[in-house]
């Protein structure tokens, strides 16, 4: 409804709600301002080199000798986030389809309750489980065979000395984001009108073809779920710090240890005040994560808009 056609009571009601989105916008801008201001010292000293070099040289006595480069941490965040989205996409879509199409009655309620419980589980629980079970399991049954038979590929060329690797962190993050992505995808799938489902079966489609058609209808919801999952994945701290290996290496190998910006901040922030530029470098890493998250969200919105424009031609 247009503003001029609204009643006075409706206008007053809408105006009363206006401060809330403005407060959220102010919080977002204040977060960006804090990271920019805190990053200025290292940016003035090293410029954009802090984002494109891989070095970490601290000095308590001579600040001029300090040198910091976040490339390995930024790469680790992006790489583990990508692995997490891949794993989360498979698990969340599979769960949503299973619950909505194949399971009925008490079994559906049980699966839904288990997924809700996973969403409410503290991240430290995932991290400890990853240390005790996931990392050793992946090393013994996944990484070692992959390295032995496919070690000529860059993704498996590093010998997995331990299970604490980039791949382990990505898989753990994928498991962690699955409940949130599955919730969005499942709700979108359940909202498809029954008439569309019946129309699909009425023209002789198989079960698989009907499901694939319905998944195409909720593509924006799937993209949104994965974008939100990626944002959560690249910012996760405790669980990743426990299993990623915390090694500043630039590699494509998922069997090699790595580091992320979040785990770097978690491990170094306590010692940062003893150095002149380290704290600023860590804030620069947070700024990089902020900008990466913004770019991913804008890309997701662009994909959703393209999909909507494409389907608008047929509506």
WOSULWO-V316064 format. One record per run of one state. SS is the DSSP state (hx for helix, st for strand, lp for the rest). FROM is the first residue (numbers start at 0). TO is the last residue. Records with the same first field share a line. If there is no record, write none. Layout:
SS: FROM-TO, FROM-TO
This chain:
lp: 0-1, 5-6, 46-47, 52-54, 57-61, 65-65, 68-69, 102-104, 120-121, 150-164, 190-192, 202-205, 217-217, 235-236, 243-243, 245-256, 258-259, 272-276, 312-314
hx: 2-4, 7-45, 48-51, 62-64, 70-101, 105-119, 122-149, 165-189, 193-201, 206-216, 218-234, 237-242, 260-271, 277-311
st: 55-56, 66-67, 244-244, 257-257
